[in-house]
Amino acid sequence: MKRNFEITRILPYKHTLVFEQIVDFERYQQYLPFCSGSRLLDTDNKNFSQIGELEFEIAGISYKIKSGNVIEDKRILITQIKGPFKEMKASWNVEELDDESCKISFEVNTKAPYFLGILLSDSKVEKFVNIFLDSFVNDLAARNKTKN
């Protein structure tokens, strides 16, 4: 079962600050709901800038996603290597609007096994992505406040 989703937001932060927040996925477990683990596994890979693993626990069920990430100037391309999806590709894009604001977008394209596809209705996926994005922004705001 295929699922495609994209969300975009305008943020009142420098694009470099937002990009650094997204790239630092080892911190995800500190602020993302349901994220119980975030590990960097490899940075010496010819196909990816880094290979990482995220672990989520949702409704008492644990899911691990091992992904290969290609980090570019303002974009991160994510490909599931191992995980709950038959296939999953995602991307983060950060676009500078001016000195103090940027536009971010997160896009995900998945092919889910039948049972997981039933559980992942479009409204649930949108809700989870918004919760995660809110968590990114809240952590970014808290970290930015302590720097000022």
C-alpha positions in Angstrom: 0.0 0.0 0.0 1.6 3.3 -1.1 1.6 6.4 1.0 2.9 9.8 0.0 2.9 12.8 2.2 4.4 16.3 2.2 4.3 19.1 4.8 5.7 22.6 4.5 6.2 25.3 7.1 7.7 28.8 7.4 9.9 29.1 10.4 11.3 32.3 12.1 14.9 30.9 12.2 18.0 31.1 10.0 18.0 28.3 7.5 21.5 27.1 8.7 20.2 26.7 12.3 17.2 24.7 11.1 19.3 22.5 8.9 21.7 21.8 11.7 18.7 20.8 13.9 17.5 18.3 11.3 20.9 16.8 10.5 21.6 16.2 14.3 19.3 13.1 14.3 21.2 11.6 17.2 19.4 14.1 19.4 15.9 13.0 18.2 15.4 10.7 21.1 15.7 13.7 23.4 12.6 15.5 22.1 10.7 13.5 19.5 7.6 11.8 20.9 7.7 8.0 20.5 11.4 8.0 19.6 13.2 5.7 22.0 16.6 5.6 20.2 18.6 7.5 17.6 22.0 6.3 16.6 24.6 7.1 14.0 25.9 3.8 12.7 28.3 4.8 9.9 29.8 7.9 8.3 32.3 6.1 6.1 30.0 4.8 3.3 30.5 5.4 -0.4 26.7 5.6 -1.1 25.5 7.7 1.9 26.8 10.6 4.0 25.7 8.7 7.0 23.8 5.6 8.0 21.6 5.9 11.1 19.0 4.1 13.0 15.8 5.4 14.7 13.7 3.4 17.0 10.1 4.2 17.8 7.6 2.7 20.2 4.0 3.2 19.2 1.1 1.5 21.0 3.5 -0.8 22.7 5.1 -2.0 19.5 8.8 -1.2 18.7 9.8 -0.2 15.2 13.4 0.3 14.0 14.3 2.2 10.8 17.8 2.0 9.5 18.4 4.6 6.8 21.0 5.8 4.5 21.1 9.6 4.4 22.6 11.8 1.7 23.3 15.3 3.1 23.5 18.1 0.6 23.7 21.8 0.9 20.0 22.5 1.9 18.5 19.0 1.5 18.7 15.6 3.2 17.7 12.5 1.2 16.7 9.5 3.3 16.4 5.9 2.1 15.2 3.1 4.3 17.8 0.3 4.3 15.9 -1.9 6.8 12.6 -1.3 8.6 8.9 -1.7 8.7 8.2 -0.5 5.2 8.6 -2.4 2.0 10.3 0.8 0.8 10.6 4.3 2.1 12.2 7.4 0.7 12.0 10.8 2.3 13.6 14.2 2.1 14.0 17.4 4.2 14.4 20.6 2.3 15.4 23.9 3.9 15.0 27.1 1.8 16.3 30.4 3.0 13.7 33.1 2.7 15.6 36.0 4.4 18.2 36.4 7.1 15.8 35.3 9.9 13.3 32.9 8.3 13.2 29.8 6.1 10.8 27.4 4.6 11.1 23.7 5.5 9.4 20.8 3.8 9.4 17.1 4.7 8.3 14.7 2.0 7.9 10.9 2.5 7.0 8.2 0.0 6.4 4.7 1.4 5.2 1.4 0.3 3.9 -0.3 3.4 3.0 -3.9 4.1 -0.8 -4.4 4.0 -1.2 -4.6 7.8 0.8 -1.4 8.4 -0.9 0.3 5.5 -4.3 -0.2 7.2 -3.0 1.4 10.4 -1.4 4.3 8.6 -4.4 6.3 7.3 -3.6 9.6 5.7 -5.0 11.5 8.7 -2.8 9.5 11.1 0.3 10.0 9.1 -0.5 13.8 8.9 -1.0 13.9 12.6 2.3 12.1 13.4 4.3 14.2 11.0 2.8 17.4 12.5 3.6 16.2 16.0 7.2 15.5 15.0 7.5 18.8 13.2 6.1 20.6 16.3 8.7 18.8 18.4 11.5 19.9 16.1 10.3 23.5 16.3 9.8 23.5 20.1 13.3 22.0 20.7 14.8 24.5 18.3 13.0 27.4 20.1 14.2 26.1 23.5 17.8 25.7 22.3 17.8 29.1 20.6 16.5 30.8 23.7 19.3 29.4 25.8 21.9 30.7 23.3 20.5 34.2 23.5 
